[in-house]
């Protein structure tokens, strides 16, 4: 591909139908959340908080993984991705907003006792109380509100700082050229990946696994990492394909799509490996305190349990196994949408059994409306960020390699 036809100052205009639909989505989400809080009983309140946690966590994880994508490309000194970095940068720039929303949801859930009531309830750590729980008391050094919220603030704050730094370095590179900003990005990416690798499992333990505080799995953090990473890859693929269809980023070719398809294919298999390994170890051990986790999901969420595997394993593996499918925007777009919906199902069956009273696994306005609201919010914030700067990092030292990328 020649570079003489590329407009290095091309900017995305966030106007028209897409902007209107994103705002409508936010309004519908707010109405659904309001309905859950004001028109329902205790179970409806729990469902509303559970859905808020699900979508706030999903929102934050996709943005976090956008930052992770940037860091991996810098550390690997990858050339193929240099021309598409503005998309994950827009996701990374949105992370501070997602982090604040998640912290607010968690704090409100703790305050109202609608979330984390398995470890945050009166008398659980008091030996003189009728509600005393020796297991929770033993974990109270780790699972207590100040330390719990402190970890959330520190983890999300650190991720947000690195996100802003990577975006800033890239914009400075546009203005000044040279290698100074790229070297800073490389150095900080190395630091970020070490921090991220050690803290994301703890972040998943806190935010999701502690909803069922009697149960634990050392594989749970990597299971969540795989989910958030493949969801982010699918999001990047969707945004790029839709931008191409709208006439933007015409320098992106089928080889770039092929790389994204390979990542989605490979990490969908990795997600399934971790899922099955966790399931198999608990099934084989047949310990009541462990098997209760999967018993709930078989008893009350059986449909979601198997739909999760179908959408997150069978769909990407069967549809992206063929080389041509990875290079075809229609098929890659379809698989990416299925994967995004599939990991919503994944988080749904992770969160609901621990956050909502057993047997009350209703599905309706609250679930659909909250999801639509957060999709609208994500679309509005990310595309607003994307529209602020040119769609290509014109002074990236490996840009020419990306513009001529062929597989």
C-alpha positions, 0 to 999 in steps of 0.5 A: 500500500502506498502512503501518498493517498493517506490523509495523516490529519484525518479525524473522526466526526462524532455526529449524527445517528451514532451520537443520537443513538448513544445518548438514547441508549444512556437515557434508556439505561437510566430509566431501567435502573430507576425502574429497578430501584423505585418499582421493585422489592428487595430482590429487584434492588439486588438485581439492579445492583448486580446488573450495575456491577456487571456492566460497570465491571465490563466497562472498566475491564474493556477499557483496562484491556485497551491500555493493556493492548497498547502496552503489549504493542510497545513492549513487543515493538510491534509494527503491524498495529502502529496504524490502529493504535488510536482506537485502543487509545480512545478506550484507554482514555475513557478508563478514568470515567469507567473506574469512577463509575465502578467504584461508585457502584461498589461503594453504593452496593456496600453501603446498602448491603445489596452487594458483597453481603456474603462477607459484609453483613452485621455480626459475621466476624463477631464470635458473640453474634448469632451470625458469626461465620468462622470462615469469613472471620478468617478472611476479614483481614483481607475482606474488610471495607476500608482495605477492599475499597482502598485496593479498588481505588489504588488498582483502578487509579494506577491503571488510569494513570498509565492509560493517560500517560500512553495517550499523552506520549502518543499525542506528543509524538505527533507534535514533536516527532523523534523517538523520545516519546516512543522510548518513554512509552516502551519504558512505562509499558514494561512497568505497567505490564508487571503491575498489571500482571500481579494486580488484575487477578486480585482485582477480579478476586475482589470485584467478582469472586468475593461476591461468594466469599466462602468459595475461592479459586486461584484460577479465577483471576486468569479466567477473568483476565482472558475474558476481559482481554478477548472482549477488548480485542473484539471491541477494537475489531468492531470499532475499526470495521465500522469506521472503515465502513463509514469511510475512515481508516482506509489504510487498514487492510485485511492483514490487520483484520487477520491479526485481530482475528488470530488474537480473538481465536487464540484467546478464546481457546485460552479462556476455554482452557482456564474455564475447563481447568477450573471446572474439572478440578472442582468436579474431580475433587468433589468437595461440597464447599467447592462444588456449591459454586457450580451447583448454583449455576446448574440449578438456577442458571443452566441455560446461561451456563451452556450458552456461555460455552457456545458463544465464547468457545464454539462460535469463535473457534468454528467461525475463525478457524478458517483463514479467510474468515479472519480476513473478511470484515463481515464474518469477523464483525459477526464473531466479535459481536457474538464474543462481546455478547458472550462475555456479557453472559459470562459475567452474568453467570459469574455475578448473579448467583452470588449477588441475588438471592437463590432462585430469583434469576429473573431476566427482563427490563433491568438486565436489557436496559442496564446493558443498553445504557452502558453500551450507549455510555461506552460508545459516547465516551470512546467515540468522543475521545476518538474524535479529538485527535487524528485517527493515525499516529503519524510520527510512530516510528513503525508506522510505515511497517503497519501501512505496508502490513501484509500476511 
